Amino acid sequence: MDSPDELYTLRAQFYLGHYAMSLDEARAISRRPLSNDLKIEREEFQLRALLGLKQYDKVLEADTDISPGVKAIAIRANYEMAAEVSKAGFISELQALVSDPSASPTAQLIAAQTFLGQGEMTKEALHCVYQGATMEHLAMCCQIYLKMDRLDLAQQTLRKMKQKDEEAVLSQLCACYIAIYTGSSEALDAVHIIASLTEQYGACTMLLNLAAAAYMAAGQYAEAETNLIEATAEGEDVDTMINLIVCYQHQGIATS
């Protein structure tokens, strides 16, 4: 019998954007006996949750010698805090880090996410994760392929993810991304998946925005607006405001 996955809940909460909850889970896990590899992974997820909460100073308090992943997360924190003219230096640091054959999957993932955010580094982002060493790598590949308008490759990647674990949170999220990308014919499939995830893990800004995107893809703008209004109650979020403006424009509602 396989041993229980000690970090399952931590990962799931993080993937869904429940960053505060994932921090609580990481602290609770720290009191349990863990292997060294799991301790490192727990620390990396804790720091990534702090990144998600934009608590960059706390990220930079970490010991970057713990793992290449922690070092990459620290570089990402510095990147987020840097002025636009200074960001190139941190991109170079990440490129150097992942060029090392010993670069960890987490370091590769953080580099891919950062490169993808640069806009003109899509190929470099894909190069970091295209071998699909982890489910997160496969999920990142799926998102990159959609950005490249390669729906066929995204669907192929999703099939690989489902073969590994069809019920995994990442598999379900990628199925949502593909359904939304496909358009009105499949968008409501994403709504049903999101509803199931929300029932299991609770509502959050990320899931509310994803549901809104699915409703908009299906042409159901009133339903999208309901989700976005609920998301605004979770706190200020740029994606929520952008989606709300788009939703209002489709409904012919003036915004100021």
Backbone bond lengths (Angstrom), bond angles and torsions (degrees), N, CA, C in turn:
res aa  C-N    CA-C-N  psi(-1)  N-CA   C-N-CA  omega(-1)  CA-C   N-CA-C  phi
1 M - - - 1.460 - - 1.529 108.95 -
2 D 1.349 116.18 135.30 1.452 119.80 178.86 1.518 110.44 -67.88
3 S 1.334 116.38 143.82 1.463 120.59 176.71 1.517 108.81 -72.34
4 P 1.344 118.31 152.37 1.462 120.89 -179.01 1.531 111.24 -64.12
5 D 1.311 115.59 147.66 1.467 121.32 178.08 1.522 107.96 -83.83
6 E 1.326 116.02 104.47 1.466 121.44 -174.66 1.532 112.59 -63.80
7 L 1.331 117.45 -24.31 1.462 120.60 -175.14 1.521 113.11 -105.32
8 Y 1.324 117.74 10.33 1.468 120.11 -174.82 1.532 111.95 -57.43
9 T 1.323 116.84 -50.83 1.467 120.58 -177.41 1.519 110.78 -65.72
10 L 1.317 117.32 -40.20 1.463 121.49 178.17 1.524 110.47 -58.53
11 R 1.324 116.20 -48.06 1.461 119.84 -179.44 1.528 110.71 -62.50
12 A 1.326 116.08 -47.59 1.463 120.22 -177.15 1.519 111.34 -59.30
13 Q 1.318 116.90 -45.69 1.462 120.39 179.85 1.525 110.97 -63.08
14 F 1.315 116.63 -39.71 1.464 119.66 179.18 1.530 110.78 -65.94
15 Y 1.316 117.13 -47.24 1.470 120.66 -177.78 1.525 111.59 -58.49
16 L 1.330 116.92 -31.92 1.459 121.37 -176.98 1.526 112.60 -89.70
17 G 1.332 117.10 1.66 1.458 119.77 177.61 1.511 114.49 83.92
18 H 1.329 117.46 12.46 1.466 121.53 174.93 1.536 108.10 -83.59
19 Y 1.316 116.84 67.96 1.467 119.86 -170.67 1.527 113.07 -67.01
20 A 1.324 117.87 -41.92 1.462 119.70 179.32 1.527 110.60 -64.13
21 M 1.320 116.70 -40.91 1.464 120.54 178.70 1.526 110.95 -66.64
22 S 1.331 116.66 -37.47 1.462 118.69 179.84 1.528 110.62 -68.45
23 L 1.330 117.58 -32.23 1.469 120.13 174.69 1.522 110.83 -64.54
24 D 1.323 116.32 -42.84 1.467 119.94 177.49 1.524 110.43 -61.30
25 E 1.322 116.55 -42.02 1.461 120.79 179.87 1.527 110.84 -65.24
26 A 1.348 116.53 -40.57 1.460 120.46 179.31 1.526 110.86 -61.85
27 R 1.326 116.19 -40.50 1.472 119.97 178.55 1.524 110.97 -65.86
28 A 1.322 116.38 -40.05 1.471 120.03 179.01 1.531 110.66 -65.08
29 I 1.336 116.05 -41.34 1.465 120.76 -179.75 1.526 111.02 -64.56
30 S 1.312 117.09 -32.09 1.472 120.79 -176.82 1.522 112.19 -61.60
31 R 1.330 116.40 -18.24 1.470 120.18 -179.88 1.529 112.36 -88.78
32 R 1.336 116.23 -2.19 1.462 120.17 179.81 1.526 110.34 -100.30
33 P 1.324 117.13 155.71 1.468 119.02 174.68 1.529 110.09 -71.55
34 L 1.327 116.68 125.91 1.456 122.00 -178.83 1.520 109.95 -132.56
35 S 1.324 115.99 153.58 1.457 119.65 171.92 1.524 108.90 -68.21
36 N 1.321 116.54 163.37 1.458 119.77 -178.95 1.528 111.40 -61.47
37 D 1.324 117.55 -39.37 1.465 120.93 179.68 1.526 111.03 -62.07
38 L 1.337 116.58 -42.15 1.462 119.86 179.45 1.528 111.28 -69.62
39 K 1.318 116.95 -33.52 1.470 119.48 176.38 1.526 110.41 -62.60
40 I 1.321 116.16 -42.72 1.467 120.38 179.11 1.526 110.05 -65.13
41 E 1.341 116.37 -43.65 1.468 119.37 -179.51 1.526 110.80 -64.62
42 R 1.327 116.52 -40.12 1.474 120.25 177.18 1.528 110.34 -59.89
43 E 1.334 116.68 -44.93 1.466 121.04 179.60 1.525 110.90 -62.33
44 E 1.314 116.82 -40.31 1.468 120.51 -179.71 1.529 110.98 -65.40
45 F 1.324 116.81 -42.51 1.466 118.54 178.72 1.525 111.17 -67.26
46 Q 1.315 116.65 -36.49 1.460 119.50 177.43 1.531 110.54 -61.32
47 L 1.320 116.58 -43.75 1.469 120.61 179.56 1.521 111.56 -69.29
48 R 1.309 117.08 -35.82 1.466 120.14 177.43 1.528 110.75 -66.99
49 A 1.338 117.02 -34.70 1.464 120.29 175.69 1.528 110.26 -65.43
50 L 1.323 116.86 -39.41 1.466 120.32 175.93 1.533 110.83 -63.32
51 L 1.336 116.09 -37.55 1.472 119.89 174.04 1.523 110.16 -59.68
52 G 1.331 115.73 -45.04 1.457 120.33 -179.58 1.511 112.45 -61.34
53 L 1.336 116.65 -31.17 1.464 121.96 178.14 1.528 112.25 -87.86
54 K 1.339 115.59 1.94 1.473 122.60 179.82 1.537 112.52 63.01
55 Q 1.337 115.33 28.42 1.467 120.29 177.06 1.530 108.51 -94.06
56 Y 1.328 114.94 66.77 1.462 121.42 -170.81 1.528 112.57 -66.19
57 D 1.315 117.49 -35.21 1.473 120.18 179.52 1.526 111.15 -60.35
58 K 1.333 116.45 -39.07 1.464 120.06 179.51 1.525 110.65 -68.20
59 V 1.329 116.57 -35.80 1.465 119.85 176.92 1.514 110.43 -60.48
60 L 1.321 115.80 -41.81 1.464 120.88 -175.01 1.524 112.97 -73.88
61 E 1.316 117.16 -5.92 1.469 120.55 174.95 1.523 111.54 -80.35
62 A 1.331 117.00 -12.25 1.468 121.08 -176.33 1.519 111.36 -72.91
63 D 1.315 115.35 153.13 1.463 122.58 175.82 1.524 108.76 -80.29
64 T 1.321 117.20 108.95 1.471 120.98 -176.03 1.524 112.95 -71.74
65 D 1.323 117.51 -7.74 1.467 120.22 176.92 1.526 112.27 -79.93
66 I 1.329 116.82 -7.35 1.468 120.43 -178.67 1.523 110.59 -60.40
67 S 1.327 116.48 -44.45 1.465 120.90 -178.17 1.525 109.60 -166.24
68 P 1.338 117.37 158.50 1.473 119.66 173.25 1.529 111.67 -58.55
69 G 1.331 116.20 -31.23 1.461 120.09 178.54 1.512 111.84 -63.27
70 V 1.328 117.06 -44.65 1.464 121.02 178.40 1.526 110.06 -63.57
71 K 1.319 116.26 -39.36 1.466 119.73 177.81 1.523 110.49 -61.84
72 A 1.329 117.22 -43.08 1.466 121.25 179.13 1.527 111.14 -63.45
73 I 1.323 116.35 -40.25 1.469 120.68 179.06 1.520 110.37 -63.46
74 A 1.336 116.66 -40.50 1.469 120.77 177.74 1.528 111.05 -64.16
75 I 1.328 116.41 -40.87 1.471 119.91 176.83 1.524 109.85 -61.91
76 R 1.321 116.50 -41.03 1.470 120.29 179.11 1.529 110.38 -63.32
77 A 1.325 117.60 -39.18 1.468 120.20 177.82 1.521 110.51 -62.44
78 N 1.327 116.39 -44.22 1.468 119.98 177.21 1.531 111.06 -62.72
79 Y 1.318 115.97 -39.26 1.473 121.83 178.25 1.529 110.17 -60.13
80 E 1.320 116.72 -45.09 1.464 120.51 -178.01 1.527 111.98 -66.15
81 M 1.322 117.15 -32.55 1.467 120.81 -178.49 1.528 112.93 -84.24
82 A 1.335 116.86 -17.26 1.465 120.86 -172.59 1.522 112.04 -75.74
83 A 1.325 114.83 152.15 1.463 120.53 171.30 1.521 108.16 -66.43
84 E 1.333 117.17 155.79 1.454 121.72 -175.23 1.526 112.07 -54.15
85 V 1.333 116.73 -38.93 1.470 120.14 -176.59 1.527 112.06 -70.07
86 S 1.336 116.88 -16.60 1.467 120.57 -177.33 1.529 113.19 -99.80
87 K 1.322 117.49 -7.53 1.464 120.22 -173.95 1.529 112.55 -66.10
88 A 1.332 117.17 -29.95 1.466 120.40 -177.08 1.523 111.65 -58.93
89 G 1.321 116.68 -33.83 1.455 120.10 179.90 1.517 111.86 -63.96
90 F 1.315 116.88 -38.37 1.468 120.33 179.91 1.527 111.24 -75.56
91 I 1.332 116.44 -30.50 1.468 119.66 173.00 1.530 109.25 -62.06
92 S 1.317 116.49 -42.49 1.469 120.78 178.87 1.519 111.07 -62.95
93 E 1.333 116.98 -38.44 1.464 120.57 178.19 1.531 110.65 -62.71
94 L 1.312 116.66 -42.71 1.461 120.09 179.03 1.530 111.06 -66.42
95 Q 1.333 116.73 -39.40 1.462 119.69 178.17 1.525 110.93 -61.60
96 A 1.326 116.04 -40.90 1.462 120.02 178.45 1.523 110.84 -66.54
97 L 1.319 116.14 -38.74 1.464 120.58 -178.37 1.529 111.44 -64.41
98 V 1.328 117.12 -45.72 1.465 119.35 -176.42 1.530 112.71 -81.94
99 S 1.322 117.22 -9.90 1.473 119.29 174.71 1.518 111.63 -75.45
100 D 1.341 116.26 -16.89 1.458 121.78 177.19 1.528 108.90 -73.79
101 P 1.335 118.56 128.26 1.471 121.09 179.98 1.534 113.66 -57.34
102 S 1.335 116.12 -22.65 1.461 119.06 -178.57 1.529 112.50 -88.33
103 A 1.328 117.67 5.66 1.466 120.73 -179.84 1.531 109.70 -57.14
104 S 1.318 115.96 135.52 1.461 121.01 -176.63 1.527 110.88 -81.79
105 P 1.335 116.96 161.15 1.465 119.53 176.37 1.527 112.98 -56.01
106 T 1.331 117.34 -37.30 1.465 119.56 178.97 1.518 111.01 -65.71
107 A 1.330 117.41 -42.65 1.466 120.51 178.09 1.525 110.19 -61.02
108 Q 1.329 117.16 -42.32 1.463 121.33 178.80 1.528 110.85 -63.05
109 L 1.334 116.02 -40.71 1.461 120.20 -179.10 1.527 111.44 -66.37
110 I 1.339 116.83 -46.95 1.466 120.71 -179.45 1.523 109.92 -61.80
111 A 1.325 116.98 -40.76 1.465 120.53 178.06 1.534 109.90 -62.76
112 A 1.332 117.23 -44.75 1.466 120.71 -179.86 1.517 111.35 -60.47
113 Q 1.316 117.23 -44.30 1.465 121.09 179.43 1.527 110.99 -62.31
114 T 1.322 116.00 -40.95 1.461 120.41 -179.35 1.521 110.84 -68.93
115 F 1.319 116.84 -45.01 1.471 120.74 179.30 1.532 110.58 -61.75
116 L 1.332 116.78 -41.03 1.456 120.24 -178.95 1.523 110.69 -62.91
117 G 1.323 115.88 -36.52 1.461 120.22 178.07 1.517 113.65 -67.18
118 Q 1.330 116.50 -19.36 1.465 120.90 178.96 1.533 112.02 -72.73
119 G 1.323 116.17 -20.00 1.458 119.71 177.18 1.507 114.10 90.25
120 E 1.337 116.57 -51.89 1.463 119.62 -175.65 1.520 112.33 -96.50
121 M 1.326 117.67 10.43 1.458 121.03 -176.63 1.530 111.68 -118.36
122 T 1.325 117.10 35.03 1.466 121.02 -178.39 1.523 111.83 -61.29
123 K 1.318 116.85 -43.74 1.466 120.10 -179.07 1.524 110.67 -65.17
124 E 1.333 117.11 -39.72 1.462 120.61 178.26 1.535 110.50 -64.43
125 A 1.336 116.26 -37.31 1.464 120.44 177.83 1.525 110.43 -63.86
126 L 1.326 116.12 -45.35 1.464 120.14 -179.96 1.521 111.43 -63.52
127 H 1.320 117.00 -38.00 1.462 121.02 -179.05 1.531 111.22 -59.83
128 C 1.317 117.13 -30.44 1.474 120.91 -178.55 1.526 112.31 -69.63
129 V 1.336 117.35 -28.42 1.466 119.36 -169.26 1.531 114.69 -128.13
130 Y 1.326 117.85 0.49 1.465 119.83 -169.68 1.526 113.64 -63.48
131 Q 1.338 117.51 -21.26 1.463 119.22 179.71 1.528 112.45 -77.18
132 G 1.338 116.62 -10.11 1.461 120.32 174.02 1.507 114.36 62.94
133 A 1.329 116.78 47.93 1.470 120.75 -177.00 1.525 112.30 -65.73
134 T 1.325 118.01 -27.11 1.464 122.18 -178.54 1.530 109.16 -137.95
135 M 1.324 115.52 169.62 1.461 119.29 175.61 1.523 110.84 -62.87
136 E 1.324 116.89 -34.52 1.470 119.23 177.68 1.521 110.73 -66.14
137 H 1.316 117.32 -37.67 1.464 120.41 176.25 1.532 110.19 -61.47
138 L 1.329 116.52 -44.94 1.460 120.24 179.70 1.528 110.86 -63.15
139 A 1.325 116.31 -41.26 1.467 120.14 178.64 1.522 110.89 -63.18
140 M 1.327 116.11 -39.53 1.458 120.33 177.83 1.517 110.49 -65.69
141 C 1.329 117.29 -41.31 1.473 121.24 176.43 1.517 110.39 -58.34
142 C 1.317 116.39 -43.63 1.455 121.28 -179.34 1.531 110.63 -58.21
143 Q 1.331 116.61 -45.82 1.466 120.91 179.79 1.529 111.37 -65.74
144 I 1.318 116.09 -39.59 1.470 119.81 179.96 1.531 110.48 -65.71
145 Y 1.332 116.54 -42.31 1.466 119.62 179.62 1.530 111.20 -62.18
146 L 1.335 116.75 -38.31 1.464 119.27 176.91 1.523 110.65 -65.41
147 K 1.333 116.54 -38.81 1.467 120.60 177.45 1.531 110.30 -62.88
148 M 1.323 116.15 -31.82 1.465 121.88 179.80 1.537 112.22 -86.46
149 D 1.332 116.49 4.33 1.469 121.98 -176.54 1.521 112.22 60.66
150 R 1.330 116.59 35.27 1.459 121.36 176.19 1.530 108.75 -110.33
151 L 1.327 114.29 72.22 1.458 120.19 -179.65 1.521 111.36 -57.88
152 D 1.330 116.64 -36.26 1.463 120.52 -178.93 1.521 111.67 -60.46
153 L 1.333 116.59 -42.98 1.464 120.63 179.97 1.533 111.24 -71.76
154 A 1.326 116.26 -35.27 1.468 119.73 176.75 1.522 110.36 -63.67
155 Q 1.318 116.93 -42.72 1.471 120.80 178.76 1.526 111.31 -65.83
156 Q 1.323 116.02 -38.28 1.466 120.51 177.64 1.525 110.43 -63.24
157 T 1.341 116.20 -40.59 1.463 121.12 178.67 1.515 111.21 -66.23
158 L 1.330 116.12 -41.07 1.465 119.81 178.44 1.531 110.54 -61.56
159 R 1.308 117.23 -38.19 1.470 119.72 177.67 1.528 110.86 -60.60
160 K 1.335 116.52 -40.17 1.469 120.35 177.35 1.524 110.20 -62.91
161 M 1.328 116.67 -41.53 1.460 120.45 179.96 1.514 111.18 -63.60
162 K 1.331 116.29 -42.31 1.463 120.06 -179.15 1.523 111.41 -67.47
163 Q 1.323 116.32 -32.07 1.462 119.51 176.65 1.527 110.55 -65.45
164 K 1.327 116.03 -34.65 1.469 120.64 177.74 1.522 110.85 -74.73
165 D 1.334 116.83 -46.99 1.463 121.05 -178.24 1.532 108.48 -167.33
166 E 1.319 115.65 97.91 1.473 120.39 -176.70 1.516 112.30 -66.09
167 E 1.347 117.10 -28.83 1.455 120.82 -176.46 1.528 113.08 -90.18
168 A 1.314 117.53 -3.73 1.473 120.28 -178.90 1.522 110.25 -60.50
169 V 1.323 115.70 145.95 1.464 121.09 179.74 1.525 110.82 -56.34
170 L 1.326 117.11 -42.01 1.462 120.34 -178.52 1.526 111.40 -65.43
171 S 1.322 117.48 -38.01 1.467 120.73 177.31 1.528 110.00 -62.48
172 Q 1.323 116.01 -42.36 1.466 120.11 -179.45 1.527 111.39 -68.22
173 L 1.325 117.06 -39.84 1.459 119.84 178.70 1.525 111.56 -64.84
174 C 1.329 116.28 -42.91 1.466 119.30 179.63 1.527 111.09 -66.08
175 A 1.327 116.88 -34.84 1.463 119.95 174.81 1.532 109.96 -61.28
176 C 1.336 116.50 -37.27 1.472 120.83 176.89 1.525 111.18 -65.14
177 Y 1.331 116.45 -46.10 1.464 119.84 -179.06 1.527 110.78 -58.55
178 I 1.321 115.80 -43.29 1.466 120.18 -178.26 1.526 110.86 -68.97
179 A 1.321 117.07 -40.10 1.466 120.62 178.69 1.521 110.89 -62.82
180 I 1.327 116.77 -42.31 1.467 120.99 179.05 1.519 110.63 -66.72
181 Y 1.325 116.33 -41.98 1.468 120.99 178.95 1.533 110.12 -61.71
182 T 1.333 116.51 -39.15 1.462 121.05 -177.81 1.522 111.44 -63.97
183 G 1.351 117.05 -32.29 1.457 120.35 174.76 1.511 113.73 110.11
184 S 1.326 115.35 -161.19 1.459 121.64 -169.42 1.522 113.64 -58.54
185 S 1.340 117.77 -28.59 1.460 120.07 -176.60 1.527 113.04 -65.86
186 E 1.327 117.61 -26.55 1.466 120.85 -176.75 1.527 113.54 -125.80
187 A 1.326 117.33 -4.39 1.468 119.94 -172.64 1.522 113.37 -59.15
188 L 1.326 116.67 -35.92 1.464 118.54 -178.77 1.526 112.45 -70.13
189 D 1.344 117.35 -19.59 1.466 119.87 171.87 1.525 109.58 -61.64
190 A 1.345 115.23 -39.04 1.464 119.98 178.26 1.523 110.69 -64.19
191 V 1.330 117.13 -38.49 1.469 121.11 178.78 1.524 110.60 -58.18
192 H 1.330 116.71 -42.75 1.476 120.84 -178.86 1.536 110.98 -66.69
193 I 1.334 116.78 -39.48 1.470 120.24 178.21 1.522 109.86 -64.70
194 I 1.322 116.17 -44.35 1.462 121.03 -178.49 1.524 110.49 -63.83
195 A 1.330 116.68 -40.29 1.466 120.51 178.43 1.526 110.72 -60.29
196 S 1.337 116.18 -40.09 1.463 120.56 179.08 1.528 111.07 -65.91
197 L 1.337 116.69 -43.36 1.470 120.53 178.33 1.526 111.08 -64.55
198 T 1.327 116.32 -39.15 1.469 120.63 179.60 1.518 110.71 -65.29
199 E 1.328 116.17 -40.62 1.466 120.34 178.96 1.528 110.69 -63.66
200 Q 1.330 116.02 -36.47 1.460 120.08 -176.71 1.527 112.85 -80.16
201 Y 1.356 116.24 -40.15 1.464 119.58 -171.77 1.527 114.45 -116.13
202 G 1.314 117.97 -8.90 1.452 120.99 -179.32 1.522 112.04 96.57
203 A 1.322 115.21 156.50 1.464 120.85 179.66 1.524 110.50 -73.46
204 C 1.324 115.85 150.69 1.465 121.37 175.34 1.528 107.40 -155.86
205 T 1.308 115.90 167.96 1.458 120.87 -176.92 1.526 111.66 -56.42
206 M 1.315 116.44 -43.23 1.461 120.25 -178.03 1.527 111.71 -61.56
207 L 1.323 117.73 -48.95 1.462 120.84 -177.92 1.522 111.33 -67.96
208 L 1.320 117.56 -35.93 1.459 120.71 178.45 1.527 110.85 -65.33
209 N 1.334 116.35 -40.03 1.464 120.12 177.08 1.521 111.42 -68.59
210 L 1.323 116.41 -38.27 1.460 120.24 179.38 1.531 109.77 -65.75
211 A 1.328 116.88 -41.36 1.461 120.79 177.02 1.524 110.45 -63.03
212 A 1.335 116.30 -41.41 1.465 120.57 178.96 1.523 111.02 -62.36
213 A 1.335 116.48 -41.48 1.463 120.60 178.42 1.525 110.63 -62.47
214 A 1.334 115.84 -39.50 1.466 120.13 178.94 1.524 110.54 -65.97
215 Y 1.322 116.61 -44.79 1.464 119.56 178.58 1.524 111.35 -62.25
216 M 1.340 117.26 -40.73 1.465 119.40 178.81 1.521 111.23 -65.18
217 A 1.334 116.18 -39.18 1.470 119.75 177.61 1.521 110.79 -62.65
218 A 1.336 116.06 -29.36 1.463 121.41 178.67 1.525 112.19 -87.30
219 G 1.327 116.83 -2.73 1.462 121.17 -179.73 1.511 113.94 80.24
220 Q 1.337 117.95 14.91 1.462 121.65 -179.10 1.533 109.07 -102.90
221 Y 1.323 115.53 79.61 1.465 121.09 -169.85 1.531 113.22 -75.09
222 A 1.316 117.76 -31.07 1.457 119.46 177.94 1.530 110.70 -64.13
223 E 1.336 115.48 -41.57 1.473 119.88 177.61 1.518 110.57 -65.86
224 A 1.338 116.42 -38.97 1.466 120.24 177.26 1.523 110.35 -61.62
225 E 1.335 116.15 -43.71 1.471 120.40 -179.70 1.531 111.11 -60.44
226 T 1.332 117.06 -40.77 1.467 120.70 179.48 1.526 110.84 -58.54
227 N 1.330 116.59 -44.60 1.462 120.37 179.31 1.519 111.68 -66.02
228 L 1.318 116.96 -38.83 1.471 120.34 -178.12 1.526 111.55 -71.13
229 I 1.328 116.68 -37.63 1.467 119.42 175.48 1.523 109.87 -61.78
230 E 1.326 116.24 -40.97 1.468 119.85 177.02 1.525 110.52 -63.57
231 A 1.329 116.51 -37.79 1.466 120.34 179.74 1.528 111.56 -65.39
232 T 1.329 117.46 -34.02 1.474 119.30 179.45 1.526 111.11 -64.07
233 A 1.321 116.93 -26.58 1.465 120.13 178.27 1.519 112.09 -71.32
234 E 1.359 115.99 -17.39 1.460 120.13 178.65 1.529 111.95 -78.25
235 G 1.345 116.45 -12.74 1.465 120.23 -178.45 1.516 110.83 130.00
236 E 1.318 116.36 170.29 1.462 121.17 -179.31 1.527 110.40 -67.66
237 D 1.329 115.54 133.30 1.455 120.88 -179.32 1.520 108.38 -151.94
238 V 1.332 115.90 127.41 1.462 120.56 -175.81 1.526 111.16 -62.60
239 D 1.335 117.38 -45.68 1.462 120.70 -178.12 1.529 111.10 -59.80
240 T 1.325 116.14 -40.12 1.466 119.92 179.48 1.519 110.79 -61.82
241 M 1.324 116.71 -45.16 1.464 120.24 -178.25 1.530 111.25 -66.00
242 I 1.332 116.91 -40.51 1.475 120.14 178.07 1.526 110.06 -63.15
243 N 1.332 116.21 -46.16 1.463 119.69 179.88 1.518 111.87 -63.54
244 L 1.322 116.46 -36.26 1.466 120.48 -179.95 1.531 110.44 -67.13
245 I 1.326 116.60 -40.54 1.475 120.24 177.42 1.521 110.36 -62.13
246 V 1.337 116.39 -45.61 1.471 120.61 178.60 1.528 110.59 -60.92
247 C 1.312 116.35 -42.23 1.458 121.85 -179.98 1.535 110.15 -61.52
248 Y 1.330 115.97 -45.71 1.468 120.13 179.57 1.534 110.85 -64.15
249 Q 1.322 116.73 -39.64 1.466 119.66 178.93 1.520 111.54 -60.74
250 H 1.327 116.82 -41.25 1.473 120.15 178.83 1.524 112.13 -66.77
251 Q 1.352 115.21 -26.35 1.458 118.96 179.08 1.527 112.32 -91.64
252 G 1.333 115.58 -0.57 1.458 119.40 -179.37 1.508 113.17 72.92
253 I 1.331 116.73 25.04 1.463 121.19 178.99 1.516 108.75 -95.85
254 A 1.307 118.13 125.99 1.457 122.72 -178.23 1.516 109.97 -70.18
255 T 1.348 116.50 139.15 1.463 122.08 175.64 1.514 109.20 -121.01
256 S 1.313 115.71 154.02 1.470 119.44 179.76 1.510 110.01 -132.89
